[in-house]
Amino acid sequence: MHDKTQRGSGPLRGALAGGGCCVPRAVHGTGRPGRLLGAAVVAAWLSAPAAAQEPAGAPAAADRDFVPAYLEPETSDYEVYYQELRRAHFLESVAQELNRVLALPATVTLRIAECGHSTTSWAADTRTVTVCYEFLDAVLAIASEAAPSPQRAEQLFSGAVTFGLFSEVGQALVSLYQLPVGEGPLQAGDEFAAVTLAAAEQDGDGSAAAAVEFFDDALARPGSGFEYLETHRFDHARLETVACLLYGNAPLNHAGALTRGILSPARAPRCAEELVAAAKAWDLYLKGHARVPPAPQPVAAAPPAAAGRP
């Protein structure tokens, strides 16, 4: 049942058919302690991007990248996350593709670290996105308890980690670019993560449905100690908005959001419009910050052979 994934049915692709800019398109999380799913972000909608404006005296673009960092945990139980995520180059692949798409005003660190709390965070003062080992461990515990099989638990883990990471990236972009988002950075982060997952679904990725299912399971376990829900004020209303954006892109993949009561049947017919509006808004936000590939260097022509020379 879970291995048949509908490709995106068109709203997101149609919204950006005129040549979208910079929304990252796919990411896969990892599983612990089993098989890693890998980590790959594919940049989409890069046709004719607008050049980012470089202020006078700004450092070279290469000095203003997303950079990965894995902090070795003190708690031995988290060592497996540290080793496996490093081995899979999880953060490296995310950073590489974000850097290919976006020109940043300053360096941003993407790190995995021991924090003392089962959450993720964006710190504007240090320009750091953090995924805590405690978050990974709590996600795995909930996924393992809720899923009917180890394979599904891995999918739930992947979807939740993907959503959590890109929610923080979205909040970072709001802060760095001073984006005029309407409902606040937490909601904007949800929206950015949902649009990213929706774009991944166009390529048959199943992380979106897994993310929605995971957070529904987490909200049903208020005593689990999963601090992400509290630190991000993530509730059923926020989850419904995420589910609506994803349902609007691929309804067959997200029928479970209706049957589980996550998404209201009255709202479902409007979800394609909500997705289009969100995708267009993010494309507009980021268009002026697209990183333009360097122009190809001219190749010097070889001198003509001298007359009569073999």
N, C-alpha and C positions, 0 to 999 in steps of 0.2 A: 504493500500500500504506500509506504513512504518512499519507495525508490522510483516512483513515476512522478516526474515533476513537470508541470506545465511551463513552457516558456512564456515570457511576458507577452500579454495579448495585444499590446499595441499602444496604450495610452502614454506610457513614459517615452517610448521611442517616438511617437507622434508629436509629443510636446516639444521635443528637441530636434525635430527633423530639419529645421532650418540651419543646423550647424551649431550644436551645443558646445559648451566650453570645457568644463573642468570637473564634473562630478566623477569621483572614482567609481569603478563599475563592479568589482568583485573582490571578495576576500574570503578565504576559508580559514577557519580556526584550526585548532589542534586537539588531539585527544590524549588523555593520560589515563593509564600508562600504556595504552595500546598504540595502534597505528596512527601516525600523524597524517592529517589530511593535507598538510602543506599550507603555505601562506603566499597568496598571489593577489595583487591588486592590479587590475587592468584598467588603464585610463580610457575613458570614452569621450565622445563629443569634442574632439580637438580640431575639427576642421576650421581653418581660418581663425585661430584664436587672436584676441586683441592683445597687443603688446602691453605688458605691465609697465607702469611708469617708474623709472628709477630716480630717486631723489639724488641731488648733487652730493657727492662725497660718500654715497652708500657703498658698503663693502661689496665685493664681487658676489654674484649670485651663488656660487659654489660654497660661500661661507655662510649662507642663510638657508640651509637645508633642514629637513627633518633628519635627525640622526638617531640611530638605535643605541640602546644601552641595556645590558642585562646585569643587574646587581645580584651577586651571589647571596642566597639567603642564609641566615644564621640557623634557621629551623631545618633540621635534616629532612623532614617530611616534604619540604618544598624543593629539594634538590632535583627531583625528577623533572619538575617543570623547567627549572633552570637549564638542565642539560638538554632536554628534548627540544625546547623552543630555540635554544642556540643552535642545536644541530640542524634544525629545519630552516634556520635563517628567517624566522617568522617576522621579526620587526624589520629586518633588512629589506625584505621584499615589499613590505608595506611602505617603508620610507622611500624606497627607490621609485615606486610608481607615483607616490604623492609628489615627489620632487620633480618627476618628469612632467607633471601637470601644472604645478603651482609655483609661483615666485613668492617667496616669503620676505617679510621685512626684517626678520631676525631668525636665528637658529632656534629650532624647536626640538627638544629631546623626547623621543618615544622610549619609555623605559618600563621594564618589569622589575618590581622591587618588593621587598617585604615591608609592609606598612603598619601592621598592627590592626588593620581593619579590612573587612571583606568588601572592598569597593574599588572604584576607579576614580581618577581625578584629573583635572586640569589646573595647574598653578600658573597664573599669569606672571607672578613676580619672577619665577625661575624659568618660565616658558617650557614647562614640562608636562607631558601627558604620562600618567602612571597607571599601569594595570598591576594591581597588587597580587602577590602570590596567594594571599588569603581569599581574594575574589575568585581566583581560579579554583582553589580548593573547595570553596563553598558552592560554586557552580557545579563542580563535578559531583559533590555530595547530593545536591538536589536532583541533578539529572539522573544519577544512578538510582535514586529512590523512586523517581517518577516514571522512568522509561520502562517499557516492557522488555527491552533487550539491551545488551551492551552496545550493539550497533546504533540503536536509537539514542542511547545515552550519549554516545560520541557526537551524534548529530546535534543534540540539544546543547551540549557543551560548545561545539563549534559555533552554533548560531548565537548563543549568549555572549561569547567572547568577542565575536565579530561585532555584534551590536554595541557592546560596552566600549570597545576600542574606538569605533567610528563615531559614537556619540561624543566622546571626549575630543576627538579631532574636530568635529563640528563646532564644539564650544571654543576650541582653540582658534579656529578661523574667525568666529564671531569677535573674539577679543583682539586678535592680531590685525584684522582688517577693519575693526570698528563697524561691523555690519549692522544695518538698521533693522534688526529682527524685531518682530512685533510682540512676541509672547515671552521673551526672556531666553537666556542662553541654554537652560536645561531643555526646554521644549525645542529650541533650534537644534540642539544636539540630537534629540530623538528624530527629528525630521531629516537631518543630514544622514544619520545612520539608516533610516528607513528607505530613503531615496537610493542610497548606495546598495542596500540589499535588494531593492526592487530592480535595479539595473543588473545586478548579478543574476537575478532570476531569468532575465532575458536569455541568458546562456545556459539555462537548465540547472542553475545552482539551487540547492534546497535549504540554504542557511536561513532564509527569511522565515519560512514556516516554522522551522525549528526554534528560532529566536522567540517568536510569538508564543509558541507552546511552552517554552522554558519559563518565560516571565509570568505566564498564567499559573504554571505550577508553583513558582516561587511566591507569588502573591497569595496562593492558597495555603502557604506554610508560614504564617506570621511569626512563629516561634523558632524558625530555623537559624536565626542569627545572621541572615544574609543582609549585611548593612547597606548594600547598594540601594535597596529600595528606600531606606530612610535618608541617606545622604543625598539622593537625587530626587527625593519626593516623588518617586515613581509609583503611581497608583493605577487602579483599573481604568480611569479616564484617560491617562496618558497611554496605557497599553491599547485601548480601543483606537486612539488616533493612529498609532503605529500600525495596528492591524488593518485599519481602513486604508491607509496609503498602500499597503502591500496587497490587500484584496483588490484595490482599484487597478493594479497592474496585472494580476494573475488570479482571477477569482477561483479557478479550479484548485489551485494550490492551497487556498485559504478558506475553503469551505468549512474547515474545522473551527475557524474563528466564529462562524455563525452557530455551529452545533454546540460549541462549548460556552456560548453566551458571551464571548469576548466582544464581538461586534454586533451592534443592534441591527436587526433586519431593516428598520426604517432608515438607517444611515447608509447601508450597503450600496444602494443605487447611486449615491452621490460620491462614492469613493474614487472613481476614476477621475472625476473633476478635481477632487482634493489632491490627488497625486499629481495631476498635470500642473496645478497651481504651485505646489511645493517644488516640483522639479524646475519649473520656469523661474521661480524665485531664486533658488540656489544657483541656477545657471547665470542669472543676472548678477547676483552677488559676486560671483567668482570670475566673471568674464574679464574684468579689468585686471585680474591678478594672474592670468594665464602665463605660463613660462613659454616663451617662443623658442623653438629649437634654433641653435646657431646656424647661420647661413653656411651652405657648403663652400669650402675654400676652392678657388679656381686652381685647376691643375695646369702647370706650365706645359706648353706643347713641346714635343721633342724637336730639336733642330733638324732641318731637312738634311738628308744625306748629300754629301758633296757629289757633284756631277762626275760620272765616270767611276765612282767608288763602288765596289761590289757590295 
